[in-house]
Amino acid sequence: MPITLTEVFLKDTNKLDPSERDQLFSVILKLPQVFGQPHIHGGLGLRKLHHSGIYETRLGLGLRLVFGFEQNNLYLHRIGNHDDIQRYLKSL
């Protein structure tokens, strides 16, 4: 499954420390295999956030990854803390 990284997502990743980037990379590798399979993705804390097909998964205690799924493609939109993600969702 193709994965598209948005410009904002790339800017967000530049703010992460190396251990957070490692966590992010691990989750990104798992997403295509587990998306749409609830019994498998339970450990990622995957959940739908928005009526327009926006989803969230957790990276540890402080970070959240927001992504969408369209036409068999994952779009990684944002990564940030709870407040960052809430601001992003309000802008939709």
C-alpha positions as CSV (number, residue, x, y, z in Angstrom):
1,M,0.0,0.0,0.0
2,P,1.5,3.4,-1.0
3,I,2.1,6.0,1.8
4,T,2.0,9.7,1.0
5,L,3.7,12.1,3.4
6,T,2.3,15.6,3.4
7,E,4.5,18.7,3.7
8,V,3.1,19.5,7.1
9,F,3.8,16.0,8.3
10,L,7.5,16.3,7.1
11,K,7.8,19.6,9.0
12,D,6.4,17.9,12.1
13,T,8.8,15.1,11.9
14,N,11.8,17.5,11.8
15,K,10.8,18.6,15.3
16,L,11.0,15.1,16.8
17,D,13.9,13.8,18.7
18,P,15.6,10.6,17.4
19,S,13.8,8.2,19.7
20,E,10.4,9.7,18.7
21,R,11.4,9.3,15.0
22,D,12.2,5.6,15.7
23,Q,8.8,5.1,17.2
24,L,7.2,6.9,14.3
25,F,9.0,4.8,11.7
26,S,8.0,1.6,13.5
27,V,4.3,2.6,13.4
28,I,4.4,3.7,9.8
29,L,5.8,0.3,8.8
30,K,2.9,-1.4,10.7
31,L,0.1,0.7,9.4
32,P,-0.4,-0.8,5.9
33,Q,-0.4,-4.3,7.4
34,V,-2.9,-3.6,10.2
35,F,-5.2,-0.9,8.8
36,G,-8.7,-2.4,8.5
37,Q,-8.0,-5.4,10.7
38,P,-9.3,-4.4,14.2
39,H,-8.1,-7.5,16.0
40,I,-4.5,-6.8,14.9
41,H,-4.3,-3.0,15.2
42,G,-5.7,-2.9,18.7
43,G,-2.2,-2.4,20.2
44,L,-1.7,0.8,18.1
45,G,-4.7,2.6,19.6
46,L,-6.1,3.2,16.1
47,R,-9.4,5.0,15.9
48,K,-11.4,7.1,13.5
49,L,-11.5,10.8,14.4
50,H,-13.4,12.6,11.7
51,H,-16.3,11.9,9.3
52,S,-14.0,12.6,6.4
53,G,-11.9,9.5,7.0
54,I,-9.3,10.9,9.4
55,Y,-7.7,8.4,11.8
56,E,-5.3,8.6,14.7
57,T,-2.9,6.2,16.3
58,R,-0.7,6.7,19.4
59,L,3.0,6.8,19.6
60,G,3.8,6.3,23.2
61,L,2.2,8.6,25.8
62,G,2.7,12.0,24.2
63,L,2.5,11.7,20.4
64,R,-0.3,11.0,18.0
65,L,-0.1,10.3,14.3
66,V,-3.1,11.5,12.2
67,F,-3.6,10.0,8.8
68,G,-6.2,9.4,6.1
69,F,-7.0,6.5,3.8
70,E,-8.1,7.1,0.2
71,Q,-8.0,5.0,-2.9
72,N,-5.8,2.3,-1.2
73,N,-3.3,5.0,-0.2
74,L,-2.3,6.1,3.3
75,Y,-1.8,9.9,3.7
76,L,0.2,10.9,6.7
77,H,-1.1,14.3,7.7
78,R,0.2,15.3,11.1
79,I,2.2,14.2,14.1
80,G,2.1,16.0,17.4
81,N,0.8,16.1,20.9
82,H,-2.8,16.2,21.9
83,D,-3.1,20.0,21.6
84,D,-1.4,20.0,18.1
85,I,-3.9,17.4,16.9
86,Q,-6.9,19.1,18.3
87,R,-6.0,22.4,16.6
88,Y,-5.5,20.5,13.3
89,L,-8.9,18.8,13.6
90,K,-10.6,22.1,14.3
91,S,-9.1,23.4,11.0
92,L,-10.8,20.7,8.9
